[in-house]
């Protein structure tokens, strides 16, 4: 499975709205056995969530969002870089 970053714009969302969206997202995951919601971050200033999912492809993520009635403004495949995996060496070339 690939790793994806999803930006969702939630203008005017309350904590209750975000909780309801999360519940709908979780309930719709059953339709997508190869999809996992890993984490999300709320940016209150921009009124956006940034969500990290594993999935087979971006189209499945868009379909999942539509089924869950949650925004799906941008979907980008990303690679994970973790500090505990960095050994301090630099690769030239």
N, C-alpha and C positions, 0 to 999 in steps of 0.2 A: 504494500500500500504506500501511496505517496503522502507527503505532509503538505497541508494547505493552511494558508492564513486567509481568513474571511473578515472583511470589514462590513459592519452592519451599522447603519445610521438609525438611531432611535430618538428623534427629536421629542423633547418633552417627556421622556420616559421616567416613570417613578420606579422605586424599588419593587413595588408590586407588579408593575408592567414587565420589568426585567425578569422577575421570578416566574411570571406566567409564561413568558417567552422561553425560558429555560425548561420549564416543565413540558411545554409543547414540543420543543426540540428533542428532549429525552424520549418522549412517548413515540415520536416518529422514527427514532433510530431503529426500531424493530423492522421497519421496511427495508433497511440497508444493513445487512449482516457484515459487510466489509467496511463499515464506517465507524469511527470512534471519535467522540468529542473529548479532547484532551484537557483543554483549559480555555478560559476567556478572561479578558481584561476590560474593565469599564473605564472609558475616558469621559468623565463628566463634563469637561470643558467643551469637547467636540461633540458630545452626545453620541459617541460611537462605542461599539464593542469590537474588540479584536479577538477573534476566536481561532484556536488551533485545532484542526481535525486531521485524522488519518482517513483516507478514502481512496477508492480506485481511480476516480477522476472528478474534475470540477463540475461536470454536468450533474453527477449524483448529488453533489452538495447544493447546487441550485434547486434541484427537484425536492430535496429534503427541506430546504428553507421554504419553498412554496407550500409544501404539504403542512409544515408547522406554522405557517402564516407569520414568518419572521423575515426581516429584511436580509438581503444578500447583495450588497452593493458592489463588492469586489472580491474575487477569488483568485489567489495567487499561489502557485506551487512554490514551496520554500524548502530549504535544507536547514537542518538543525545544527547549530554550533554551540557546544557546551563548554564552559570554562574548565570543568574537571577532566575533559578529554584533551585539552591543550597541553602539550609537553614543553612548550617554550622554544622549540626548534623552528627555524625558518627554512622553507624550501625555496631554492633559487630556480629560476627558469620558468 
